[in-house]
Amino acid sequence: MTVTKSKKYRLNSKGEEGTGTQYSFNFDKNNNLIGINEGAGRNGQYRETPLDPSSDLFTTLANSESALEAMNVNKFKGKTTQTAMQIASADELSQHYNNKTKKRTNENIDVKPNDTTSSANVAPSNFGIGDPFSSYKRDPRKETYATVLAYPLDIDPQQDHLKITKYAYTRTSVQASRGARTTTETISGTKKVKRKLNKQQKLRGFSEYTSVKFSKEVDKNIAGDSVKGKERLGSVILPMPKVVDTNGCEWGESKLNIFGLAAVSAGQELGKLGLTKESQEEIEAIQKDPKTSGLKDLAGVTGAAAFSQGASLAGIEIDQNAFLARTSGRVLNPNAELLFQGPVLRDFNFDFLMIARSRAEGEEIRRIIRWFKLGMAPRFNSSTFLTTPDVFQLEYKRGQGPQDHLDTVNRFSPGGLALRTIAVDYSPSGYWSAYQDSQPVAVKMSLNFAELRPIYQGDQEMTPETSVGY
């Protein structure tokens, strides 16, 4: 359906022009009013929302003088005046409204506020996802906009989907690994409290309220570190992939015999490292007099060490435990433990099979692949330096709002993710199959993302209790 849009009119709730909200009118090819858009925005951002054709406001505006003027300009280019308003049928109004609602993007739409759309221009559909957004700020003289790409072209953002947004890599500190956390800060000030007044105070007009000082401690949530810049470089909407998340920590084996414990405790007060009283007594006995300690065979252990060193000089490798096992049937207790060594940075693999059902969808598939390749590539500055590639934010969503995350699957690190590899198979069926323009019938795109910082307990605690967390 060919739809044209009028200029913007500032109307109040009665349809009177001059004050109120900005509205624009849509007309079909037969010059019938097919929809009304309500505009709002500030700070250079402008967003249009379709009006429900069953609402009283829609009826009022549709029968206003501004709507009639817009229809005459659209049909006759202002040269002829028609007194009767032409409005599409209820079914056509409802269908247009539903289509416009589905085509709303997940992002805020940024359009120049002084842009006046000609009635002959067709409203951009952007493949059913949304209008261009987020002007680049590197050079204010340029008016370049990043669009939202999507596969398939008719994907519905109101259904479950994966949204991938690209950001410029920006560092604000040498430390970018801290997670979300809660701190306590003290708030002080004055507040008014009610007091009782005697008769004299009431007669003299004293106020019932007095100011008192207060001080209290409040918990403040602090977001984790991130290297995502404020500059948004576009988004891609894709269908839900196979969803898998793996959380883990690094744990490693640690061995320390009695000599190691004695060495670690040297120079520190015993007990500070959490040693048991029995271990402390053994170490003290070794340090004082090996011959009178509970370890009466310590001399044998020392001899084993000397024998091992001597054998090594002779080219024979015999360790202490081998010597002790062969001579006394014992070995040194390694006091083995599994100790925490650090967090693990998660990675995610996705496979998307994209089949081009039309020439336009084939072009969109190529744009998506190129978008990812451009974002993951480093920038060459000189023979000395390279600039870090862009980073990505991944979200499982259902809906258009910033809080419409799925609670039934994992979330991704708010610190951003790096695209490590992109692999594209242009013949996933095993043989070459393409249309007349050489566009492959099917393309398999494999993406490997890695989170840029670990997920800490504080991050998990700040997710909704109804969700599975990160």
MITIRO-490665 format. One record per residue (C-alpha): residue number from 1; residue in one letter; x, y, z. Coordinates in nm, 2 decimals, always signed. Example, Ala and Ser with C-alpha at 12.3 -4.5 7.8 and 13.67 -1.06 7.14 Angstrom:
num,residuo,c1,c2,c3
1,A,+1.23,-0.45,+0.78
2,S,+1.37,-0.11,+0.71
***
This chain:
num,residuo,c1,c2,c3
1,M,+0.00,+0.00,+0.00
2,T,+0.13,+0.34,-0.10
3,V,+0.10,+0.58,+0.19
4,T,+0.19,+0.95,+0.19
5,K,+0.23,+1.17,+0.50
6,S,+0.14,+1.54,+0.55
7,K,+0.34,+1.81,+0.72
8,K,+0.32,+1.84,+1.10
9,Y,+0.03,+2.03,+1.26
10,R,+0.03,+2.15,+1.62
11,L,-0.33,+2.08,+1.75
12,N,-0.50,+2.07,+2.09
13,S,-0.75,+1.79,+2.20
14,K,-1.03,+1.98,+2.02
15,G,-0.85,+1.98,+1.69
16,E,-0.78,+2.35,+1.70
17,E,-0.45,+2.46,+1.55
18,G,-0.19,+2.67,+1.72
19,T,-0.12,+2.50,+2.05
20,G,-0.08,+2.14,+2.18
21,T,+0.08,+1.84,+2.03
22,Q,+0.22,+1.78,+1.68
23,Y,+0.03,+1.55,+1.45
24,S,+0.07,+1.44,+1.09
25,F,-0.18,+1.27,+0.87
26,N,-0.14,+0.96,+0.64
27,F,-0.33,+0.91,+0.32
28,D,-0.37,+0.61,+0.09
29,K,-0.35,+0.61,-0.29
30,N,-0.71,+0.71,-0.31
31,N,-0.65,+1.01,-0.09
32,N,-0.85,+0.86,+0.20
33,L,-0.73,+0.94,+0.55
34,I,-0.57,+0.61,+0.66
35,G,-0.39,+0.71,+0.99
36,I,-0.28,+0.99,+1.22
37,N,+0.06,+1.01,+1.40
38,E,+0.13,+1.18,+1.73
39,G,+0.48,+1.34,+1.75
40,A,+0.68,+1.41,+2.06
41,G,+1.05,+1.47,+2.13
42,R,+1.31,+1.70,+2.27
43,N,+1.69,+1.77,+2.25
44,G,+1.69,+1.70,+1.88
45,Q,+1.50,+1.37,+1.91
46,Y,+1.15,+1.32,+1.75
47,R,+0.93,+1.02,+1.78
48,E,+0.60,+0.95,+1.62
49,T,+0.33,+0.72,+1.76
50,P,+0.02,+0.60,+1.56
51,L,-0.31,+0.70,+1.71
52,D,-0.57,+0.43,+1.77
53,P,-0.85,+0.48,+1.51
54,S,-1.11,+0.38,+1.76
55,S,-1.02,+0.66,+2.00
56,D,-1.22,+0.98,+2.04
57,L,-0.91,+1.19,+1.98
58,F,-0.87,+1.02,+1.64
59,T,-1.23,+1.10,+1.54
60,T,-1.18,+1.47,+1.66
61,L,-0.86,+1.52,+1.46
62,A,-0.99,+1.34,+1.15
63,N,-1.28,+1.59,+1.13
64,S,-1.06,+1.90,+1.20
65,E,-0.99,+2.17,+0.95
66,S,-0.62,+2.08,+0.96
67,A,-0.70,+1.72,+0.84
68,L,-0.91,+1.87,+0.55
69,E,-0.63,+2.11,+0.46
70,A,-0.37,+1.82,+0.46
71,M,-0.60,+1.61,+0.23
72,N,-0.64,+1.90,-0.01
73,V,-0.27,+1.97,-0.02
74,N,-0.21,+1.60,-0.08
75,K,-0.47,+1.56,-0.35
76,F,-0.47,+1.89,-0.53
77,K,-0.13,+2.04,-0.42
78,G,-0.33,+2.33,-0.26
79,K,-0.48,+2.45,-0.60
80,T,-0.83,+2.31,-0.54
81,T,-1.03,+2.30,-0.22
82,Q,-1.25,+2.01,-0.13
83,T,-1.50,+2.05,+0.15
84,A,-1.58,+1.69,+0.23
85,M,-1.33,+1.48,+0.43
86,Q,-1.25,+1.13,+0.29
87,I,-1.18,+0.87,+0.55
88,A,-1.09,+0.50,+0.49
89,S,-1.30,+0.22,+0.61
90,A,-1.28,+0.09,+0.97
91,D,-1.11,-0.23,+0.86
92,E,-0.85,-0.03,+0.65
93,L,-0.79,+0.20,+0.94
94,S,-0.74,-0.09,+1.18
95,Q,-0.51,-0.27,+0.95
96,H,-0.29,+0.03,+0.89
97,Y,-0.27,+0.10,+1.27
98,N,-0.17,-0.26,+1.34
99,N,+0.10,-0.25,+1.07
100,K,+0.24,+0.08,+1.20
101,T,+0.25,-0.05,+1.55
102,K,+0.44,-0.36,+1.45
103,K,+0.69,-0.15,+1.25
104,R,+0.80,+0.04,+1.56
105,T,+1.17,-0.01,+1.63
106,N,+1.32,-0.11,+1.96
107,E,+1.52,+0.21,+1.97
108,N,+1.41,+0.57,+1.99
109,I,+1.37,+0.73,+1.65
110,D,+1.59,+1.03,+1.60
111,V,+1.47,+1.26,+1.32
112,K,+1.56,+1.63,+1.28
113,P,+1.28,+1.83,+1.45
114,N,+1.26,+2.08,+1.17
115,D,+1.21,+1.82,+0.90
116,T,+0.90,+1.88,+0.70
117,T,+0.80,+1.58,+0.50
118,S,+0.64,+1.65,+0.17
119,S,+0.30,+1.50,+0.11
120,A,+0.43,+1.32,-0.20
121,N,+0.70,+1.14,+0.00
122,V,+0.63,+0.79,+0.12
123,A,+0.70,+0.72,+0.49
124,P,+1.01,+0.50,+0.53
125,S,+0.94,+0.15,+0.64
126,N,+1.30,+0.04,+0.71
127,F,+1.20,-0.32,+0.64
128,G,+0.94,-0.33,+0.91
129,I,+1.18,-0.24,+1.19
130,G,+1.20,+0.13,+1.23
131,D,+1.34,+0.46,+1.11
132,P,+1.71,+0.57,+1.11
133,F,+1.85,+0.67,+1.45
134,S,+2.16,+0.79,+1.64
135,S,+2.35,+1.05,+1.44
136,Y,+2.73,+1.01,+1.45
137,K,+2.89,+1.26,+1.68
138,R,+3.25,+1.23,+1.57
139,D,+3.20,+1.51,+1.31
140,P,+2.90,+1.74,+1.38
141,R,+2.91,+1.87,+1.02
142,K,+2.80,+1.53,+0.90
143,E,+2.44,+1.41,+0.91
144,T,+2.50,+1.03,+0.89
145,Y,+2.25,+0.80,+1.05
146,A,+2.28,+0.43,+1.15
147,T,+1.99,+0.22,+1.05
148,V,+1.84,-0.09,+1.22
149,L,+1.90,-0.41,+1.01
150,A,+1.69,-0.72,+1.04
151,Y,+1.65,-1.07,+0.92
152,P,+1.39,-1.17,+0.82
153,L,+1.26,-0.84,+0.69
154,D,+0.91,-0.90,+0.83
155,I,+1.04,-0.99,+1.18
156,D,+0.80,-0.88,+1.46
157,P,+0.98,-0.71,+1.75
158,Q,+0.68,-0.80,+1.97
159,Q,+0.80,-1.16,+1.94
160,D,+1.11,-1.31,+2.11
161,H,+1.42,-1.20,+1.93
162,L,+1.79,-1.13,+1.97
163,K,+1.89,-0.77,+1.94
164,I,+2.26,-0.68,+1.88
165,T,+2.37,-0.32,+1.92
166,K,+2.71,-0.19,+1.82
167,Y,+2.90,+0.08,+2.02
168,A,+3.23,+0.25,+1.98
169,Y,+3.50,+0.12,+2.22
170,T,+3.56,+0.39,+2.49
171,R,+3.78,+0.37,+2.80
172,T,+3.73,+0.60,+3.09
173,S,+3.97,+0.43,+3.33
174,V,+4.26,+0.18,+3.34
175,Q,+4.03,-0.03,+3.55
176,A,+3.73,-0.17,+3.35
177,S,+3.67,-0.50,+3.54
178,R,+3.46,-0.40,+3.84
179,G,+3.11,-0.54,+3.86
180,A,+2.79,-0.39,+3.99
181,R,+2.80,-0.31,+4.36
182,T,+2.62,-0.15,+4.65
183,T,+2.78,+0.12,+4.86
184,T,+2.65,+0.31,+5.16
185,E,+2.65,+0.69,+5.17
186,T,+2.54,+0.93,+5.43
187,I,+2.27,+1.19,+5.34
188,S,+2.22,+1.49,+5.57
189,G,+1.99,+1.79,+5.56
190,T,+1.69,+1.94,+5.74
191,K,+1.33,+1.84,+5.75
192,K,+1.01,+1.99,+5.89
193,V,+0.84,+1.82,+6.18
194,K,+0.51,+1.90,+6.35
195,R,+0.52,+2.03,+6.71
196,K,+0.27,+2.11,+6.98
197,L,+0.20,+2.47,+7.06
198,N,+0.07,+2.62,+7.38
199,K,-0.20,+2.89,+7.39
200,Q,+0.05,+3.18,+7.39
201,Q,+0.24,+3.04,+7.10
202,K,-0.08,+3.00,+6.90
203,L,-0.19,+3.35,+6.98
204,R,+0.14,+3.49,+6.87
205,G,+0.12,+3.30,+6.54
206,F,+0.40,+3.05,+6.59
207,S,+0.42,+2.79,+6.31
208,E,+0.32,+2.43,+6.39
209,Y,+0.63,+2.31,+6.21
210,T,+0.99,+2.34,+6.29
211,S,+1.31,+2.25,+6.11
212,V,+1.53,+1.98,+6.25
213,K,+1.86,+1.84,+6.11
214,F,+1.87,+1.47,+6.01
215,S,+2.13,+1.23,+5.89
216,K,+2.08,+0.88,+5.76
217,E,+2.27,+0.61,+5.57
218,V,+2.13,+0.49,+5.24
219,D,+2.24,+0.21,+5.00
220,K,+2.34,+0.32,+4.65
221,N,+2.36,+0.09,+4.36
222,I,+2.66,+0.15,+4.13
223,A,+2.67,+0.00,+3.78
224,G,+2.96,-0.21,+3.68
225,D,+3.24,-0.10,+3.45
226,S,+3.18,-0.08,+3.08
227,V,+3.38,+0.02,+2.77
228,K,+3.07,+0.09,+2.56
229,G,+3.07,+0.44,+2.44
230,K,+2.77,+0.67,+2.41
231,E,+2.79,+0.65,+2.03
232,R,+2.55,+0.39,+1.90
233,L,+2.65,+0.25,+1.57
234,G,+2.33,+0.07,+1.47
235,S,+2.15,-0.25,+1.56
236,V,+2.06,-0.59,+1.41
237,I,+1.74,-0.78,+1.49
238,L,+1.77,-1.15,+1.45
239,P,+1.54,-1.45,+1.54
240,M,+1.61,-1.64,+1.86
241,P,+1.91,-1.87,+1.82
242,K,+1.99,-2.18,+2.02
243,V,+2.02,-2.04,+2.37
244,V,+2.29,-2.18,+2.60
245,D,+2.49,-2.01,+2.88
246,T,+2.77,-2.14,+3.09
247,N,+2.89,-1.98,+3.41
248,G,+3.21,-2.09,+3.58
249,C,+3.51,-2.00,+3.80
250,E,+3.88,-2.10,+3.78
251,W,+3.97,-2.35,+4.06
252,G,+4.32,-2.50,+4.07
253,E,+4.50,-2.76,+4.27
254,S,+4.75,-2.63,+4.53
255,K,+5.01,-2.85,+4.72
256,L,+5.22,-2.74,+5.01
257,N,+5.41,-2.98,+5.24
258,I,+5.51,-2.90,+5.60
259,F,+5.82,-2.72,+5.49
260,G,+5.61,-2.50,+5.26
261,L,+5.38,-2.42,+5.55
262,A,+5.68,-2.33,+5.76
263,A,+5.82,-2.11,+5.49
264,V,+5.49,-1.93,+5.43
265,S,+5.44,-1.87,+5.81
266,A,+5.80,-1.74,+5.85
267,G,+5.80,-1.38,+5.94
268,Q,+5.43,-1.38,+6.04
269,E,+5.26,-1.45,+6.36
270,L,+5.13,-1.81,+6.37
271,G,+4.76,-1.84,+6.34
272,K,+4.72,-1.54,+6.10
273,L,+4.70,-1.78,+5.81
274,G,+4.43,-1.99,+5.97
275,L,+4.65,-2.28,+6.06
276,T,+4.52,-2.53,+6.31
277,K,+4.68,-2.55,+6.66
278,E,+4.82,-2.89,+6.56
279,S,+4.99,-2.76,+6.25
280,Q,+5.12,-2.46,+6.44
281,E,+5.28,-2.70,+6.70
282,E,+5.44,-2.91,+6.43
283,I,+5.59,-2.61,+6.26
284,E,+5.72,-2.47,+6.59
285,A,+5.88,-2.81,+6.67
286,I,+6.05,-2.82,+6.33
287,Q,+6.18,-2.46,+6.37
288,K,+6.31,-2.53,+6.73
289,D,+6.47,-2.87,+6.72
290,P,+6.40,-3.13,+6.46
291,K,+6.55,-3.42,+6.67
292,T,+6.32,-3.36,+6.97
293,S,+6.00,-3.28,+6.77
294,G,+5.71,-3.51,+6.70
295,L,+5.86,-3.56,+6.36
296,K,+6.14,-3.78,+6.47
297,D,+6.22,-3.89,+6.11
298,L,+6.27,-3.53,+6.00
299,A,+6.64,-3.60,+5.98
300,G,+6.55,-3.87,+5.73
301,V,+6.35,-3.62,+5.53
302,T,+6.64,-3.37,+5.53
303,G,+6.87,-3.66,+5.43
304,A,+6.63,-3.74,+5.15
305,A,+6.66,-3.39,+5.02
306,A,+7.04,-3.40,+5.03
307,F,+7.04,-3.74,+4.86
308,S,+6.81,-3.61,+4.59
309,Q,+7.04,-3.31,+4.53
310,G,+7.34,-3.54,+4.51
311,A,+7.18,-3.78,+4.27
312,S,+7.08,-3.49,+4.05
313,L,+7.45,-3.38,+4.03
314,A,+7.53,-3.74,+3.92
315,G,+7.26,-3.72,+3.65
316,I,+7.00,-3.93,+3.83
317,E,+6.66,-3.78,+3.90
318,I,+6.52,-3.91,+4.23
319,D,+6.29,-3.68,+4.42
320,Q,+6.24,-3.67,+4.79
321,N,+5.91,-3.87,+4.79
322,A,+6.07,-4.15,+4.58
323,F,+6.36,-4.18,+4.83
324,L,+6.12,-4.17,+5.13
325,A,+5.88,-4.42,+4.98
326,R,+6.16,-4.67,+4.90
327,T,+6.33,-4.63,+5.23
328,S,+6.05,-4.58,+5.48
329,G,+5.72,-4.64,+5.30
330,R,+5.62,-4.28,+5.35
331,V,+5.59,-3.96,+5.14
332,L,+5.56,-3.60,+5.24
333,N,+5.19,-3.49,+5.29
334,P,+5.12,-3.25,+5.01
335,N,+4.83,-3.09,+5.20
336,A,+4.65,-3.07,+4.86
337,E,+4.36,-2.83,+4.82
338,L,+4.15,-2.69,+4.54
339,L,+4.18,-2.31,+4.56
340,F,+3.99,-2.04,+4.39
341,Q,+4.20,-1.87,+4.12
342,G,+3.97,-1.62,+3.95
343,P,+3.66,-1.57,+3.74
344,V,+3.60,-1.69,+3.39
345,L,+3.51,-1.47,+3.10
346,R,+3.21,-1.63,+2.92
347,D,+3.18,-1.67,+2.55
348,F,+2.88,-1.74,+2.33
349,N,+2.84,-1.91,+1.99
350,F,+2.54,-1.84,+1.76
351,D,+2.45,-1.99,+1.42
352,F,+2.20,-1.82,+1.19
353,L,+2.07,-1.98,+0.87
354,M,+1.95,-1.69,+0.65
355,I,+1.75,-1.78,+0.34
356,A,+1.69,-1.50,+0.09
357,R,+1.32,-1.50,+0.00
358,S,+1.35,-1.19,-0.22
359,R,+1.60,-0.96,-0.38
360,A,+1.55,-0.71,-0.10
361,E,+1.61,-0.98,+0.17
362,G,+1.93,-1.09,-0.01
363,E,+2.06,-0.73,+0.00
364,E,+1.97,-0.71,+0.37
365,I,+2.16,-1.03,+0.45
366,R,+2.47,-0.89,+0.28
367,R,+2.43,-0.57,+0.48
368,I,+2.41,-0.76,+0.81
369,I,+2.73,-0.96,+0.73
370,R,+2.91,-0.65,+0.63
371,W,+2.79,-0.47,+0.95
372,F,+2.95,-0.74,+1.17
373,K,+3.27,-0.75,+0.97
374,L,+3.32,-0.38,+0.99
375,G,+3.25,-0.37,+1.37
376,M,+3.50,-0.65,+1.46
377,A,+3.79,-0.52,+1.24
378,P,+4.06,-0.31,+1.41
379,R,+4.14,+0.03,+1.27
380,F,+4.48,+0.11,+1.13
381,N,+4.63,+0.43,+1.27
382,S,+4.99,+0.40,+1.18
383,S,+5.28,+0.16,+1.19
384,T,+5.29,+0.22,+1.57
385,F,+4.92,+0.20,+1.68
386,L,+4.60,+0.03,+1.60
387,T,+4.25,+0.13,+1.74
388,T,+4.04,-0.12,+1.92
389,P,+3.74,-0.26,+1.72
390,D,+3.38,-0.17,+1.82
391,V,+3.21,-0.37,+2.10
392,F,+2.86,-0.51,+2.11
393,Q,+2.56,-0.54,+2.34
394,L,+2.34,-0.84,+2.32
395,E,+1.98,-0.86,+2.45
396,Y,+1.71,-1.13,+2.43
397,K,+1.40,-0.93,+2.41
398,R,+1.03,-0.93,+2.35
399,G,+0.89,-0.59,+2.28
400,Q,+1.01,-0.24,+2.20
401,G,+1.10,-0.09,+2.54
402,P,+1.44,-0.08,+2.71
403,Q,+1.31,-0.31,+2.99
404,D,+1.15,-0.57,+2.77
405,H,+1.42,-0.83,+2.84
406,L,+1.33,-1.20,+2.86
407,D,+1.35,-1.33,+3.21
408,T,+1.33,-1.69,+3.10
409,V,+1.69,-1.70,+2.95
410,N,+2.02,-1.56,+3.04
411,R,+2.13,-1.20,+3.02
412,F,+2.46,-1.07,+2.88
413,S,+2.73,-0.87,+3.06
414,P,+2.63,-0.50,+3.06
415,G,+3.00,-0.42,+3.02
416,G,+2.98,-0.53,+2.65
417,L,+3.10,-0.81,+2.44
418,A,+3.37,-0.85,+2.17
419,L,+3.31,-1.03,+1.85
420,R,+3.60,-1.27,+1.82
421,T,+3.51,-1.45,+1.50
422,I,+3.25,-1.44,+1.23
423,A,+3.23,-1.74,+0.99
424,V,+3.01,-1.73,+0.69
425,D,+2.92,-2.05,+0.49
426,Y,+2.78,-1.94,+0.15
427,S,+2.70,-2.31,+0.06
428,P,+2.55,-2.46,+0.38
429,S,+2.38,-2.74,+0.18
430,G,+2.72,-2.86,+0.06
431,Y,+2.69,-2.73,-0.30
432,W,+2.66,-2.38,-0.46
433,S,+2.31,-2.27,-0.51
434,A,+2.23,-1.91,-0.61
435,Y,+1.97,-1.69,-0.77
436,Q,+2.02,-1.51,-1.11
437,D,+2.20,-1.22,-0.94
438,S,+2.44,-1.47,-0.78
439,Q,+2.29,-1.41,-0.43
440,P,+2.32,-1.75,-0.24
441,V,+1.99,-1.91,-0.17
442,A,+2.10,-1.98,+0.19
443,V,+2.38,-1.84,+0.40
444,K,+2.49,-1.97,+0.74
445,M,+2.65,-1.70,+0.97
446,S,+2.83,-1.82,+1.28
447,L,+2.93,-1.56,+1.55
448,N,+3.15,-1.60,+1.85
449,F,+3.12,-1.34,+2.12
450,A,+3.32,-1.30,+2.45
451,E,+3.23,-1.09,+2.74
452,L,+3.47,-0.81,+2.82
453,R,+3.45,-0.84,+3.20
454,P,+3.35,-1.11,+3.45
455,I,+3.00,-1.15,+3.60
456,Y,+3.02,-1.10,+3.98
457,Q,+2.77,-1.17,+4.25
458,G,+2.67,-0.81,+4.26
459,D,+2.57,-0.82,+3.90
460,Q,+2.35,-1.13,+3.96
461,E,+2.19,-0.97,+4.26
462,M,+2.07,-0.67,+4.06
463,T,+1.88,-0.88,+3.81
464,P,+1.50,-0.93,+3.87
465,E,+1.42,-1.21,+4.11
466,T,+1.19,-1.36,+3.85
467,S,+1.48,-1.40,+3.60
468,V,+1.75,-1.66,+3.57
469,G,+2.02,-1.39,+3.60
470,Y,+2.32,-1.36,+3.37
***
